[in-house]
Amino acid sequence: MPKREDLKSILIIGSGPIVIGQACEFDYSGSQSLRSLREDGIETILINSNPATIMTDPSMADHVYLLPLTTKSIIQILKEHPQIDAVLPTMGGQTALNLCIEADDKGIWSDFDVKMIGVDINAINVTEDREQFRKLMGKIGVAMAPQETATSFLKGKEIAQDFGFPLVIRSSYTLGGAGASIVYDPKDFDELLRRGLEASPIHEVMIDKAMMGWKEYELELLRDKNDNVVIICSIENMDPMGIHTGDSITVAPAMTLSDKTYQKMRDMAIHMMRSIGDFEGGCNVQFAVSPDEKEDIIAIEINPRVSRSSALASKATGYPIAKVATKLAIGYTLDELENQITKSTSALFEPTLDYVIVKIPRWNFDKFEGSDRTLGLQMKAVGEVMGIGRSFQEALHKATQSLEIKRNGLGADGKGYKDYNQIIEKLTNASWDRVFAIYDAIALGIPLTQIYDITKIDMWYLKQYEELFQLQKEISSYTIDTIQRDLLLEAKQKGYGDRQIAHMLDCYESEVYTKREELKIQRVYKLVDTCAAEFEAKTPYYYSTFENEVKTADGEIVVANESIVSDKKKIVVLGSGPNRIGQGIEFDYCCVHGVLAAAECGYETIMINCNPETVSTDFDTADKLYFEPVFWEHIYDIIRHEKPEGVIVQLGGQTALKLAEKLTKYGIKIIGTSFEALDIAEDRGRFSSMLKENNIPYPEFGIAETADEALALADELNFPILVRPSYVLGGQGMKIVINKEELIEHVVDLLRGMPGNKLLLDHYLDGAIEAEADAICDADGNVYIIGIMEHIEPCGIHSGDSNATLPAFNLGEFVMQQIKDHTHTIARALKTVGLINIQFAIKHDTVYIIEANPRASRTVPFIAKAYKEPYVNYATKVMLGEKKVTDFDFRPELDGYAIKQPVFSFNKFPNVDKKLGPEMKSTGESILFIDSLKDDDFYDLYSRRKMYLSK
């Protein structure tokens, strides 16, 4: 094979902590890349500061450096590993590319004789420097919007005067649209220009004439050293130009593009990729197309690296872009590589899809009070979901069911908007829930032409919506007894959930399920096979759909189900759904390790998840992947089809945990801690009774369901009071109140947003120190504490937003002993089997319990990386009953301290109050190792610990 023989040792740069605009898609890319290099016997050295990722697991690379992403760290690694031949920076997003450029500018690569592979510096510079890019496109004859570059405030003002409004400002060398904005009103221009110049590391912006209402497309390309180029996927943004592609609803393959225009776009993309530099690897190209018969095409930008879209394209097609891009970077050609799906054809092919995928972003605006919720050129989403269906309508419904925002899909759940002015406002100023508002507009009778004029969303999509609403209207005229099979089958084929159909027929969800069973309307599973079934696919990667029965030649009535059930013992692991603040990549880390541990114990592993950015949804992580919503109806059907020994819920965060009650009710075994124990931990009354029985102190508290009850409690508890709803994650809705006015305001607000929720009121221990412990417990009551962390910030700042040290640095032996005793007692009292996380408040040397979570926590991956031990692997084997805690030889290794440092994305919301409190706001975390408490970094953190505390 013509793999380059001069490459024996490669440095990969990761993307660092998760921020808005750069999420766990780079953990997926990096993990795939590392595995790809190892297959070829190449030594891998990784630098990444994010402890929550699979990528930084000791098993992924030969040498993992959890260091800050700086040139100082790069020099340290290159000195320790003089054998490094090359650096691959294309797997770590913009962070890695920017660090690579900085190292090149400082002459570090040439000093250590390190080559760059997968991209070249010229390609990065020409694509990031908007002026260079504009000149190159002009030279090769690729049209762009009228635009000019400004490197000063004055120049920017001159350009605006020439072009007129609306205008687009884009910053050079930034990620996630940082610094970008659309300017409609001249009075906003000065402020937005200043912001754009400041966001760019070279203080340069490109000012474009805004192409508002034009359609937006992306192509994912791969190129090898022989200049073979393949287009892996075409992606169409349902939202027109003006909304960042990371905040757009996207569809693959492109739905409304004529073949003639697609071929033209394809040729342009290849021409652009070849013109930016001579390198082997992946590329993402974005285009705008005029919304008329002419279909004029203009280029927007090109990214010479794997991207958020390439993770989506990989999951959409089953073609592992990062893995193949890595092989190309080390010298292979596409025709030499095996197609990972068929295992019998080559990778030099362009996937053909016989299904549709829809991606919908997931936002967390509720965490940023006062934020501008309008979508624009600067990305604001924290995660995304993907739905796969046989039609756009089915995929759209599955994606909306995956979002976990208390919606059952589009419409038909009683939660739609009914007010004309509110709907028009949501359509006009692109809102996070515009995907639902379009349906509500049609339901209200607003004509499609008016919706099109406001949104410029292609009429084809609007007609798809209209069809769905017409179907809802038709079904609503029947009852569960009178609805015909054809109509019910059509509703299921178009993605409507049983809950929605029950809403239309005014009956229970279970009645719809029973009716479907009677009428033999059952899900079938199809392979994601990239070749539209032209070649046999070997990858066990499935999505569900509904099909009509077919009569075979010998008279047998069948529906084609491509998921063949084996006779092996099986375990289902429920994934954590879309990333959001409070539930991020750390739960994906736990799920992946759970899958690997179950496989080691001889189980066939089945993963259910809908997040396209993650390692858990890689087609070769589990034995079988069901890319489906983590939504009851879908999960129940998979479980009935596969008949597993049980389901693991404690690794997938609150998403999986919320399904524990239903699984128990339906007689499905939960592996590990029972639903009963999970419920005690969530039910503050039962939990406190358990603490009382065991003589464990806890802050005084009460439970209220109305504002009047809350006021009566306040007299008993004394202010300050911590108010929080039950059964939430990431401190959602938590607040510290200091008087009755604030209490009433917050309680009324919470009950409006979460009707029927029980509110917990705790006396807030002002000035207390906060600590937390994670432990593994087995069915015999053996407990091992994997780590005790002390928070640098005081009690009252959410644990996810606190800087936390491992081990504790300031707790005396008496306090530490109480923490250990309480952890053992609570883990046993809850009959924990697997992981548990307990949070403590320490005041006057007494340790109070804040809460206990008998599940994997945000801190488990951090502790595993800091102590170099695979705790999730151990905990899964304990859950499965394969091992007891006493069977493991625990040997944690850590010299000095590890500090978990939260990372925030406040720069996306310039007008938001940045104070911290009991509701979590950080989007990611990094790990910092220090030798002693005299370290300057620790001193700096400790001196600022109370600065951000807010109510």
RAMO-V638051 format. One record per run of one state. SS is the DSSP state (A for helix, B for strand, O for the rest). FROM is the first residue (numbers start at 1). TO is the last residue. If there is no record, write none. Layout:
# RAMO-V638051
SS_FROM_TO / SS_FROM_TO
This chain:
# RAMO-V638051
O_1_8 / B_9_13 / O_14_18 / B_19_19 / O_20_21 / B_22_22 / O_23_24 / A_25_39 / O_40_42 / B_43_47 / O_48_62 / B_63_65 / O_66_70 / A_71_80 / O_81_85 / B_86_88 / O_89_92 / A_93_105 / O_106_107 / A_108_111 / O_112_114 / B_115_117 / O_118_120 / A_121_128 / O_129_129 / A_130_140 / O_141_143 / B_144_144 / O_145_146 / B_147_150 / O_151_152 / A_153_163 / O_164_166 / B_167_171 / O_172_180 / B_181_183 / O_184_185 / A_186_199 / O_200_204 / B_205_209 / O_210_214 / B_215_223 / O_224_228 / B_229_237 / O_238_244 / A_245_247 / O_248_249 / B_250_252 / O_253_258 / A_259_276 / O_277_280 / B_281_289 / O_290_296 / B_297_303 / O_304_307 / A_308_317 / O_318_320 / A_321_329 / O_330_333 / A_334_336 / O_337_337 / B_338_338 / O_339_345 / B_346_346 / O_347_351 / B_352_352 / O_353_355 / B_356_362 / O_363_364 / A_365_367 / O_368_382 / B_383_389 / O_390_391 / A_392_402 / O_403_419 / A_420_428 / O_429_433 / A_434_443 / O_444_447 / A_448_455 / O_456_458 / A_459_475 / O_476_484 / A_485_493 / O_494_497 / A_498_505 / O_506_508 / A_509_518 / O_519_523 / B_524_527 / O_528_530 / B_531_531 / O_532_540 / B_541_545 / O_546_549 / B_550_551 / O_552_556 / B_557_558 / O_559_569 / B_570_574 / O_575_579 / B_580_580 / O_581_582 / B_583_583 / O_584_584 / A_585_600 / O_601_603 / B_604_609 / O_610_623 / B_624_627 / O_628_631 / A_632_642 / O_643_645 / B_646_648 / O_649_652 / A_653_657 / O_658_659 / A_660_665 / O_666_669 / B_670_670 / O_671_674 / A_675_682 / O_683_683 / A_684_693 / O_694_697 / B_698_698 / O_699_700 / B_701_704 / O_705_706 / A_707_717 / O_718_720 / B_721_725 / O_726_734 / B_735_737 / O_738_739 / A_740_753 / O_754_758 / B_759_763 / O_764_768 / B_769_777 / O_778_782 / B_783_794 / O_795_798 / A_799_801 / O_802_803 / B_804_806 / O_807_812 / A_813_829 / O_830_833 / B_834_843 / O_844_845 / B_846_853 / O_854_859 / A_860_867 / O_868_870 / A_871_879 / O_880_884 / A_885_887 / O_888_896 / B_897_903 / O_904_905 / A_906_908 / O_909_915 / B_916_916 / O_917_923 / B_924_930 / O_931_935 / A_936_943 / O_944_948 / B_949_949 / O_950_951
